[in-house]
């Protein structure tokens, strides 16, 4: 869909803005919400995060906006450097982009992107959210990484395929409709 490097960067930017917010919400509210509320004795996740002084990242408590900025920078860099180029190459090995129906080819690209980005971002998250106060162990890091992949992969697959990418493609078409004609 993006025709040049600028459009690819804009497409990646839009995708990562929506995706990072979705994953921070998923991680804090869905995966860890109950334990955060129980540990802090509050009735809401946001109150629990505020009571504990933020979210633990790199062994320090950071506000949610800092978490989103850090994850955005990591995700955008990975998407531009690895995710986008490799996913297109992987999809092109299976399907010919010139003769394959666009919906099928875009679906293959989305699936390849999830297959690349989910383990990569989960690995970075395993480092960023590692419980450093307990000391460091490679086995614990790898176990945390595998746990994150198991939680994130189904969420990533379904949200990217059925919500995020259709939304971003619609927004992208509206932004660049004059340039596409």
C-alpha positions in Angstrom: 0.0 0.0 0.0 2.7 2.6 0.8 4.4 3.6 -2.4 7.6 5.3 -1.2 9.8 5.6 1.8 8.0 8.5 3.3 4.6 6.7 3.1 6.2 3.6 4.6 7.4 5.7 7.5 4.0 7.3 8.0 2.3 3.9 7.8 4.7 2.5 10.4 4.2 5.5 12.6 0.4 5.2 12.5 0.5 1.5 13.1 2.9 1.8 16.1 0.9 4.7 17.7 -2.2 2.5 17.8 -0.4 -0.8 18.6 1.6 0.5 21.5 -1.4 2.0 23.2 -3.3 -1.3 22.7 -0.4 -3.4 24.1 0.1 -1.1 27.2 -3.6 -1.4 27.9 -3.6 -5.1 27.3 -0.6 -5.7 29.5 -1.7 -3.4 32.4 -5.4 -4.0 32.4 -6.0 -7.5 31.0 -2.9 -9.5 31.9 -1.8 -7.8 35.1 -4.9 -5.8 36.2 -6.2 -8.1 38.9 -2.7 -8.6 40.5 -2.1 -4.8 40.5 -5.4 -4.1 42.2 -4.9 -6.9 44.8 -1.3 -5.8 45.5 -2.3 -2.2 46.0 -5.7 -2.8 47.6 -7.6 -0.6 45.1 -10.7 -1.0 43.0 -9.2 0.1 39.7 -6.1 -0.6 37.7 -5.3 3.1 37.3 -5.7 3.7 41.0 -3.3 0.8 41.7 -0.7 2.2 39.2 -1.0 5.6 40.8 -0.7 4.2 44.3 2.5 2.3 43.5 4.0 5.3 41.8 3.8 4.1 38.2 4.9 1.0 36.4 8.2 -0.8 37.0 10.5 -0.6 34.0 14.2 -1.1 34.1 13.9 -1.6 37.9 12.4 1.9 38.4 8.9 3.2 38.7 7.9 5.2 35.6 4.6 7.0 34.7 2.5 5.4 32.0 3.3 8.2 29.5 7.0 7.3 29.9 6.2 3.6 29.3 4.3 4.5 26.2 7.1 6.7 24.8 9.8 4.1 25.5 7.8 1.3 24.0 6.9 3.5 21.0 10.5 4.3 20.3 11.5 0.6 20.5 8.5 -0.6 18.4 8.9 2.1 15.7 12.6 1.4 15.3 12.0 -2.4 15.1 9.1 -1.9 12.7 11.1 0.3 10.3 14.3 -1.7 10.5 13.1 -5.3 10.8 9.3 -5.8 10.8 8.2 -4.0 7.6 11.1 -5.1 5.3 11.3 -8.7 6.5 7.5 -9.3 6.5 7.2 -8.1 2.9 10.1 -10.4 1.9 8.6 -13.4 3.8 5.2 -12.8 2.2 6.8 -12.5 -1.2 8.5 -15.8 -0.8 5.1 -17.5 -0.5 3.0 -15.2 -2.7 3.7 -13.2 -5.8 2.6 -9.7 -5.0 1.8 -9.0 -8.6 -0.5 -11.9 -9.2 -1.9 -12.6 -5.7 -5.2 -10.9 -4.6 -4.3 -7.8 -2.6 -6.3 -8.9 0.5 -4.5 -12.3 0.6 -1.1 -10.7 0.2 -1.8 -8.0 2.8 -3.0 -10.7 5.2 0.3 -12.6 4.6 2.3 -9.5 5.3 0.3 -8.8 8.5 0.9 -12.4 9.7 4.6 -12.2 8.9 4.8 -8.9 10.7 3.2 -10.4 13.8 5.5 -13.4 13.6 8.6 -11.0 13.6 7.4 -8.2 15.8 5.7 -10.2 18.6 8.8 -12.2 19.7 11.1 -9.2 19.1 9.0 -6.8 21.2 8.3 -9.5 23.8 12.1 -10.0 24.2 12.6 -6.3 24.7 9.7 -6.2 27.2 11.3 -9.1 29.0 14.4 -7.0 29.5 12.5 -3.8 30.3 10.1 -5.3 32.8 12.5 -7.8 34.3 12.2 -7.9 38.2 15.8 -6.7 38.7 15.2 -6.3 42.5 15.4 -10.2 42.6 18.8 -10.4 40.9 19.3 -11.4 37.3 19.1 -14.9 35.8 19.1 -15.7 32.1 16.7 -18.6 32.7 14.2 -16.2 34.3 14.7 -13.7 31.4 14.0 -16.5 28.9 11.0 -17.8 30.9 9.6 -14.2 31.1 10.1 -13.8 27.3 8.3 -17.1 26.6 5.4 -16.1 28.9 5.1 -12.7 27.1 5.1 -14.3 23.7 2.3 -16.7 24.8 0.2 -13.8 26.1 1.0 -11.3 23.3 0.9 -13.5 20.2 -2.8 -14.3 20.1 -3.6 -10.7 21.0 -1.2 -9.4 18.4 -2.5 -11.7 15.7 -6.2 -11.0 16.1 -5.9 -7.2 16.8 -3.5 -6.6 13.9 -5.5 -8.8 11.5 -9.0 -7.6 12.4 -8.8 -4.2 14.0 -5.5 -2.3 13.8 -4.4 -2.9 10.2 -7.9 -2.3 8.7 -8.1 0.9 10.8 -4.6 2.1 9.8 -5.2 1.2 6.1 -8.4 3.2 6.1 -6.7 6.2 7.8 -3.7 5.9 5.4 -6.0 5.8 2.3 -7.7 9.0 3.5 -4.4 10.8 4.2 -2.8 9.8 0.9 -5.9 9.6 -1.3 -4.8 12.7 -3.4 -1.3 11.2 -3.8 -2.6 7.7 -4.8 -4.6 9.0 -7.9 
